[in-house]
Amino acid sequence: MRMCSGRRLLYCAAYSGFVGLWLGNCAPSSADGPGRFALVRHKRPAGEIYLEMNLAWELHRHFEWLRFSSSSIVRLASCACGSRTGSFIDGRLAWTSIRCRPAGPTGFSSEANRIKSQKMSITRSLIKRPPEIDPIAFVPNADIYDLDRAPYLWNVDNIVVGTQTNIWGWCLPHGGRLDNTQIVINGRSFNPVRTSPKGAYAELYPWHPNAALAAFTLQISHQVFDIRKEPEISLSCLAKADRGEDAGYTLDLLIADLDFVMPPQDVAARIGAADLLHYVMFGRAIYRGFDKALQKNFGKSFSEFSTIVDWGCGSARVARHVTKDLKKNANLVGFDIDAVAIEWANKNVGPYFRLCKTSPPLEQATATVDVVYSYSVLTHLAAETLATWVEEMARILKPGGIGLFTVLSDRAMIALQSGLARPALEAWRSTGIFDSMSNLDIKALDVAVDYYRNVWLTRDYINKIFGERFEIVDFIGSFHFYQDLVVVRRR
Ligand SMILES: C[S@@+](CC[C@H](N)C(=O)[O-])C[C@H]1O[C@@H](n2cnc3c(N)ncnc32)[C@H](O)[C@@H]1O
């Protein structure tokens, strides 16, 4: 960390594996935060030089400059520019990044002096830029930016219980206001403490004010709230003035699950579960979310149905909770194309799971199922495959049977737009589906390389594919992170 005094300053340093860039009017300060600059950090993923500049320029004045500056830096350094993003703190640019890949063997370092002198002229052109440029124009796909509809995105990164409970996580500040967030655990409200700015969040969510300040910590004294005495905790991250029903997902954790023996790493990795905490917490949260959706729309829990199907069950991360709810003579069947996950689930959870193929039919008789639920399967299937599976779901459900399917839709598009190219958004809007992005998570399985995708659907498209065979009962936005939930009833 380097601080600079109160004069316009431009500084560029380049040395082994580190490229630093400071510019702007720096106010002395002892911690990272709004209103100051000088934070520079870098990563070097696979041959890329990665710059992060923490600036205090008023962004709307300097938009054009940013474009100009990044391409200039790139040109001066003989690099090809990868991407630019940014984040605002109180209307000022807090963070931006430029990713550059060195074009030749010389890269940045050997050009450092030349870069230094030429950047002075970039700074001068910055000062001359007109102030009227719209900051939103910076955000790719800005036409679907709408903070009021933005998902309450957050996560718990770690929980450590010692002499007190420490929780680390991140949460996009509600409405962009840093003091507007509360973490609610089993009905008790706690104020998270925001930690230093992190460019990674701002890069992922450049449309969200103060995204760079998403990271938080929470220290809870056991005298105030003793997590060790709770068999289960339900955590939510809410605005202080809440949006009510639309308040986003909870993360749920059975404390006993911290002793759970996870499936092998490759099996867990195929469903994107990095570690034990996230495997068990997300499994429980998704189960709770499905159960809440059943109660909300039909006044019944899983335990009140006789035949339940988990389509795309993986290693039964969710189904293991549903099996505990089954009443006598009730029956659950989980289907998946992943033979190793199915074998593991049958050995470790119970004999409920069957292998299926990438195309219908399932080994399930017609009109025999009361509830089929499916977490993150329709989010991976291209248009034609997706349509045949929706039809298969209609086949196995009884008339009046219930379907719960997660999808990536407009909220996910709002959340993840910065990673998508403009043509992707345009394809999504014009055809209702964006299904041309491949996903390699299950590449170890014996499926066609282009079978598994990341797939976004518009609300109209969802209405169209379900509308013929199903009545759409509910649409729950941000059911779990980016995934929305479509609740349907078989006609
Ligand atoms: C993102 S994972 C979710 C797994 C599980 N629902 C969970 O939440 O742990 C998607 C799962 O869908 C499975 N899958 C993909 N295509 C399928 C199909 N046609 N039928 C059944 N499962 C499928 C994959 O093998 C993978 O386990």
The ligand as an SDF file (V2000), in Angstrom:
LIG
                    3D

 27 29  0  0  0  0  0  0  0  0999 V2000
  -25.6830  -28.1880  -11.0820 C   0  0  0  0  0  0  0  0  0  0  0  0
  -25.8880  -29.8670  -10.8090 S   0  0  0  0  0  0  0  0  0  0  0  0
  -27.1190  -29.9010   -9.5260 C   0  0  0  0  0  0  0  0  0  0  0  0
  -27.1780  -31.2130   -8.7970 C   0  0  0  0  0  0  0  0  0  0  0  0
  -28.2120  -31.3090   -7.6980 C   0  0  0  0  0  0  0  0  0  0  0  0
  -29.5180  -30.9030   -8.1570 N   0  0  0  0  0  0  0  0  0  0  0  0
  -27.7880  -30.5010   -6.5030 C   0  0  0  0  0  0  0  0  0  0  0  0
  -28.3650  -29.4260   -6.2720 O   0  0  0  0  0  0  0  0  0  0  0  0
  -26.8640  -30.8970   -5.7940 O   0  0  0  0  0  0  0  0  0  0  0  0
  -26.7910  -30.4050  -12.2430 C   0  0  0  0  0  0  0  0  0  0  0  0
  -26.9930  -31.8980  -12.2550 C   0  0  0  0  0  0  0  0  0  0  0  0
  -27.8170  -32.2360  -13.3690 O   0  0  0  0  0  0  0  0  0  0  0  0
  -27.3740  -33.4750  -13.8620 C   0  0  0  0  0  0  0  0  0  0  0  0
  -27.9800  -33.6380  -15.1930 N   0  0  0  0  0  0  0  0  0  0  0  0
  -27.6650  -33.0300  -16.3420 C   0  0  0  0  0  0  0  0  0  0  0  0
  -28.4870  -33.4340  -17.3270 N   0  0  0  0  0  0  0  0  0  0  0  0
  -29.3570  -34.3000  -16.7780 C   0  0  0  0  0  0  0  0  0  0  0  0
  -30.4590  -35.0500  -17.2840 C   0  0  0  0  0  0  0  0  0  0  0  0
  -30.8350  -34.9760  -18.5620 N   0  0  0  0  0  0  0  0  0  0  0  0
  -31.1310  -35.8300  -16.4300 N   0  0  0  0  0  0  0  0  0  0  0  0
  -30.7730  -35.9130  -15.1280 C   0  0  0  0  0  0  0  0  0  0  0  0
  -29.7350  -35.2510  -14.6000 N   0  0  0  0  0  0  0  0  0  0  0  0
  -29.0450  -34.4460  -15.4140 C   0  0  0  0  0  0  0  0  0  0  0  0
  -25.8710  -33.3650  -13.7870 C   0  0  0  0  0  0  0  0  0  0  0  0
  -25.2290  -34.6010  -13.8340 O   0  0  0  0  0  0  0  0  0  0  0  0
  -25.7210  -32.7020  -12.4130 C   0  0  0  0  0  0  0  0  0  0  0  0
  -25.6410  -33.6330  -11.3860 O   0  0  0  0  0  0  0  0  0  0  0  0
  1  2  1  0
  2  3  1  0
  2 10  1  0
  3  4  1  0
  4  5  1  0
  5  6  1  0
  5  7  1  0
  7  8  2  0
  7  9  1  0
 10 11  1  0
 11 12  1  0
 11 26  1  0
 12 13  1  0
 13 14  1  0
 13 24  1  0
 14 15  1  0
 14 23  1  0
 15 16  2  0
 16 17  1  0
 17 18  1  0
 17 23  2  0
 18 19  1  0
 18 20  2  0
 20 21  1  0
 21 22  2  0
 22 23  1  0
 24 25  1  0
 24 26  1  0
 26 27  1  0
M  CHG  2   2   1   9  -1
M  END
$$$$
